[in-house]
């Protein structure tokens, strides 16, 4: 009877252990920023992660620089270390289908990588740029209009696609503003497209042949 009791006890211990064994640890990832100018997310074997299955991961982050931090954002996730200190932390994160970004806040445009998780929806097509219509000629006329042909007094600052119609053999279209200095050929005609960043200030346009008379301007606000 005593022997049988031990078997029962052993069975009970086995049952009690099972949940602990079944509960597998989340897969590990390693995030690193610094000490140089680099930020990475890697598998434990060092393979860089660019695409990964959705799921819950333990990300051990080594922030090795006092000039950078490690920041991860994406669907349901926003975790970051401090810039001024080095640190090693572990975050448990649930990565969902979508795109995640790892970056350093002070260098958010240059020190960043995108991680694709699962099969995210395709990125939205880029928005077409707002258009402007720049025309010189025929004869001594020059204008900068909206795409629908409306005369403009002000234009919101931003990036524009400017269609330049040079319809004069004598005149050209010369556009000058903050950070902008573009011209069509003085001799000759044709249609060009300029992609330009228009910044706040006065945007002037004129013909280099007659800059005092064939001219105009709009305010960029
Ligand atoms: Cu940085």
Boltz pocket constraint, residues with backbone or C-beta under 6 A from the ligand:
constraints:
  - pocket:
      binder: B
      contacts: [[A, 67], [A, 68], [A, 69], [A, 104], [A, 105], [A, 106], [A, 107], [A, 111]]
      max_distance: 6.0
